[in-house]
């Protein structure tokens, strides 16, 4: 079944790419848009393809919600509603994986400029900043995390348990220094 926002028929088969999400939703996308916005797809789609057949990429690990979000950004459709770090993170991780520098720059700007994101969930934002190696996002998140308990019990906050040891140490050190 095709996603209703991404099911338009593209006249030339060599212009169409069908992306199939991990939850089996299909997205019909113009190949030129994917080539222009993604280094990964630019390389993949430059490989020889069978004549007169559309390309189907059905080995994606990402779910339809995240794929829809990233496709809305690159195709110029209505921008997805991204009001929390948990909504932004999956799209940012796909953009990193698919080598979409433009999407990453848009999401980074959103994270840095939306004054509600860092205070609402600084530990998730810190994890995302660390994951993408965005120092400015890491600093913003860590500044807002000082009133949060890094160790809320015998285990770490879920976002922090995914950090590499050096990034966790940096945050823990900051918390210790500010007390």
KAUR-V621459 format. One line per field, one symbol per residue. burial: I if it has 9 or more other ideal C-beta (glycine too) atoms within 8 Angstrom, else O. Layout:
BEGIN
burial->???
END
This chain:
BEGIN
burial->OIIOOIIOOIOOOOIIIIIIIOOOIIIIIIIOIIIOIIOIIIOOIOOOOOOOOIIOIOOIOIIIOIIIIIIIIIIOOOOIOIOIIOIIIIIIIIIIOIOIOOIIOIIIOIIIOOOOIIOOIIIIIIIIIIOIOIOIIIOIIIIIIIOOOIOOOOOOIOIIOOIOOOIIOIIIOIIOOOO
END
